[in-house]
Amino acid sequence: MRDCAYVNSSDGTTAIHVAADGKLSAGAKLTQTGFKANWESLKANEQSGLLAGYESLGSTIAVADVSKGCKNPVFLANLRIPSSALGESLGHSGNFNPDGTIYYPTSLFTLDVSAVDLKDPKKPVVIAHDFAGLPSHDLFIGKGGTRAYMASAKDLGQPGDPKQVGSVAIMDTSEIEARKPEAKATLVKLITWEDGNATQSPIAVTYRGKDHLIISDELGSGSCGDPTNPIWGYARILDISDERDPKTVALVRTEAQHPDFCDSPAQAEPGAVGFGVGTHYCNVDRLDDPRVLACGNWAAGLRVYDIRNPWQPKELAYYSIKSEEAAGRPQIVVDKREIWFATTPGAFYVVKIRAGTPLDEILAGP
């Protein structure tokens, strides 16, 4: 799996092989329902060798075995997610537990979350549909599968809505991980902040054994008329070692995302889908004592930060593409000194980290 990337589009999910010299070649394409236009749900798990996607604006998830590489993905099953109290589930995102045996699909518009048991991936089964009534835009499953970090745990709103905030819910998913009958997730803590909106991408990490959360907002909560709130979203680092008393450690943002520069040309760039220079998906080089954070900042391209000191993140590098938006989840391939990411037109990029640069030296270190 390490030499493969999976990129979805309206007609299916394509496996892309990345050779040692950086050359790309398209492999097989999965065209089953759930592998077409699955928005932010397409995730792979190295431990189980599974790939899953959730039909955008539909109710079907798809599962494939990708353990044998790009040339031989094997479709395994489809499963329809049952309707919630708000109506038919409409797929948008999802993620695996650490060992890849449970997939958590999330529905953006009906604001419900489910858990699908994939111990037998040819026969997926919904084992939970109760998450304390809280929605989730996207989520990260950590601590051996016993915690879900659910982004946008308060309803999504419009930019400038004074009631809209950034949010993440820490959920205890122990019952689901243990496959208890009628398993449900329980709320540990709902965290909110006033300078965010459409919270997107949580990543649970540790610093010196202490639990932290890196999480981004697609949108800001204000406008250029309100200097206390940004118009575009950015990432932040939270100390959640005390789950019931989390603390903001740092904001991870570029100058263009700062409220003081709201009238700058960079801030004014709307982007093709209206997210401007906001932060979408981020990823780290490793979950324990991470050193590098890479983020897709829509119209601002790929942005890379030094996060060895979580209290003082520093921007290290960027890669911009004209007329495209960096929206896909970046993958930092440490041994190859590469970062992989996809853009909204469906393009896939492999960018090389130059030898001898600060970013290269950080990745070469402990």
N, C-alpha and C positions, 0 to 999 in steps of 0.2 A: 504493500500500500504506500510505502514512503516515496515512491517515484511517480505516483499518480495523483492527479487532481480531478475533481468532478464538478462540471459546470452545467447548470440547468438553463433551459430556454423553453420557449412555448411548445417545441416539438419533441422535447426529451432531455435526458441527462447524458452528456458526453464524457467519457473517460479520456483524459489527456495524459499521455506519458511524457515525463520530463527526463530527457537523457542526461548523462553525466556532463556533456558539453553544453547543456542548456537548450538543445534543440527539442522542439515540440512535435508530437505526432498524435493525431486523434485515434483513439481506440474504439471500442464498441459503444453503442448508444442504447440506453434503456428508454423505451417509449411507452411503458405501461402507465396507466392512471396513477398519479402520485409521483411519477418521475417527470411529468410535464409541468412546466410553469409552477414550480413549488416554492417560489419566493425564498424566504429565509429559513426554510425547514430542512434543507438538504444537509445532512450531517453524516460523517463516517466515524466508525469507532475501530481503532487499531486492535484492541484486545479481542473483540468478537469477530472482527472482519466484516461487519455489516454496514450497509449504507441504507439510509431511510429518507423518505421525502413525504410531504403532506400536501396534497392537492390544493393549490391556491383557490380560494373561493369555492372549494368543494369539501367533501367529507371523507376522502379516501387517502390512506397512507399506503406507501409501497415499501417493500423490503427487498434488498438484494445482498448476495454474498459477493464481496469484492476482495476477498482474502488472497486470490490467486493473480491479482494484478489487473492492469488496464484492458488486456485483450480478452479476459474471460470473466466479466461480471455475470453472475447468474441470478436472474429474477427468481424470488422465492414466494412472495405472497402479496396480496392486497387485503386491506381491512377497512371497512367503513366505520368511522367514529360515530357513536350514537349522538343524537340531538341532545342539547342542553335545555334548561328551563327557558332560555332566550331564543330557542329555535335551532335549526339545523346548523351543525358545526361548519365553519368556513375556514379552511386551513390557511395558515400563514407562517408558522415557525415551529420549532421543536428541537429537542436535544436528547442525547443518550445519558444514562447513568454511567459511572466510570467503567464498569466491565462490559458495557454494551448489551446487556440482556433486558433492559427496559428502555423504551423510547417514550418521551413525553411530548406529544403533539399539543400545540397551543393554537387557539382560534382567535384571531384579532377582533373580528366583528361581533361574534357572540360571546367573546371574553371568557371562554372556558378552557380548562386544562384537563388532559386525560393522562393515563399511564397505560402503556401497552407492554405486556409481557412477551419477550422474544426468546425465552429459553429454548423453545422450539420455533425457530424463525419461520418455518413453513406453515405454522399454525398460530399466528399472533392472536392475543386475547387481551381485551380491555380489562384491567384489574382495578382501576380507580378512576373516579370521575368527580371526586369531592375534594376541592382545594379551598375550603372555608369561604367559598363564594367569591374568591379573588381572581381577577383576570391576570394574564401574563402576555406581554409582547413577545419576549424570548426569555430563555431561562438557562441556568447552568446547574448541573447536579454534582454535588461534592460530598466530602466527608464519607467516603465509602457508600454513597447512595442515600445517606440519611438526611441530607439537606438539599432543598431546592431553593435557588435564588431567582425569584420571579420578577423580571423587570416590568415596569408600568403596572404595578399592582393596584394603582388607582386608575380609573377610566381614562383613556386617551382623550385629549381635548384639542382645541385649536390654538395656534400661537396667539399670545396676548390675552388669553382667557385668564382672568385673575384667580379662578378656582383651580387652574391646572398646575400641577407640580410634577417634578421628577420623583420617581419612587421605585423601591424594590422591597419585596417581602421575603423574609427568611422563613422558610417552611420546614417543619420536621416531617420527613418522608420515611421514617423508620418502618411504619406499618406497610408501606408500599414495597420497600426494599425487602422486607421479610415475607411478602406475599400473603399477608393476613387476609382472611375473608372480609369483604366489605371494607377494605383498607381505605384510609383517608389521610390527607395531609393536614397538619395543624399549624396554625400561625405561631411563630416564635416572636417576630418583631416586624412591624411595618415601618420602613424608613422613608422619609420624604425630604425634599429640598425645594426651595422656591425658585431656583434659577435654571430649571430644566423642564423638559416636556418630551413625551414619546420616548421614554427611557428604553434602551434597546439591548445592550450587550453586556451581561455580567460575566465575570471570570473570577472564580475563587482561587486565591493564591495564599502562600504563607511567606512571611519574613521572619527568619530566625525562629520558626516554629509557631509564630502568632498568625492567626487567621486574618486575612484582608480580602477586600473585594474591589476589583477594578470594574467600573461600569460607565457606560456612555449614554448621552442623550442625543437623539436625532435632531431635536428642535430645542430652541430656547423658550423662555416663558415671557419674554417681553418684546419690545420693539425699539427702534432708534429714539423714540420719545421717552424712554425710560432707561436711564443709564445704569440703574441698579440691577437690571435683568438683561441677559444677552438675547439677541434675536436668533442666534444659532446655538446648537447644543455642543457640548464638549464632554470629555471624560473626567472622572474623579476617582480617587483612591480612598477607600473607607477602611478603618480599623474595626473589625468585627470580632476581635478576640473575646470581648464581652458582648455576646449577641444582643443582650437587652439594653446595652448602652453603647451603641456604635458611634464612632467619631470620624469626621472628615479629616483625612490626613493631608490631601493636596488636590488641586485642580490640575488637569492635564489639558492645556489648551495652547493654541497658537495665538500670535498677536491679532490676527484677523478675527478670531473668535471672542476677543475681549470686548466688553461693553464700551470701553473708552474709544474704540475704533469703529464704532457702528456705522459711521458715514464713509468709511474707506471703500475704494473700488472693490476690494476683495470681499468685504461684507455684503456689498450690493449684488454680487454675482448670485443669481437665484438658483442656478443649476437646472437641469432639464426636468427634475421631478420636484423642485421646490424646497430642497433641503440645504441649498446654498453650500456654505463651508462647514456645516455641522458634522459631527462625528457619528459614523454608523458602526460597523463592526470593528472590534479591536482583537488583538491576540498577543500572547507573550511567548518568549522563547522557551520558558519552562514554568511550571506551576509553583515549585519551591524555590524561594529566593530568586524571583525573576530579575533579569537584567535589562531586557529590551521589550518595549511595547510598540507594536505596529498598528496603525489605525487607518481605515478608509475614511477620508474626510470629504466624501462626495466631490464637489467641484474643486476642492483644494487638493485632491489627489491623495497619494499615500504619504503618511507622516509617521516618523519613527522617533521614539523617545528613549532616553536613558532613565530607567526607573530603579536602578540599584539602590538609591536612597529614596524611599517612597515619599519622603517629606519634601524633596526637591527634584522633581522630574525635569529633565532638560531635553529640548528637541535636538536630535542628532542629524537627521537626514530627511529628505523628501523626494518624491517622484511625481511629477504632474503630467497629465495627459489632456491635451486640448479637446474640447467637445465630448468628453467622456467623464463619467462620475465613478470614483472609486467606492464601490458599495460592498463588494464581496469581503468575506472574512479572510484577512491576510494569514498566510502561513509562513513562519520564520523557519527556514531550513538551515539549521546552524552549521552542520558539517559542510554543506555546499556553499555557505555564505550567500544565500539567496533568499528573497522574499517573493512569494507567489500571491497574486490577487486577481480578482475579476472586476470588470466594470459593467455598468448598466447596459451598454449595447450588446453584451455577451462576449466581449473580448477577454482573453486570459493573458496575464503578463507574468514573466519571470524577470525580476531585476536582480542584478549582481551587486554585491557589496564590495567596494573597492578595497584591495589589500592595503594595509597600513593606515586606513582611516580610523578615527575613534570608534566607530561602530564595529569595524573588524576587530580591533584590539579588545573591545569589551567581550565580544563573542568568543575570542580566543582565550579569555581569562577564566578564573574559577567561578 
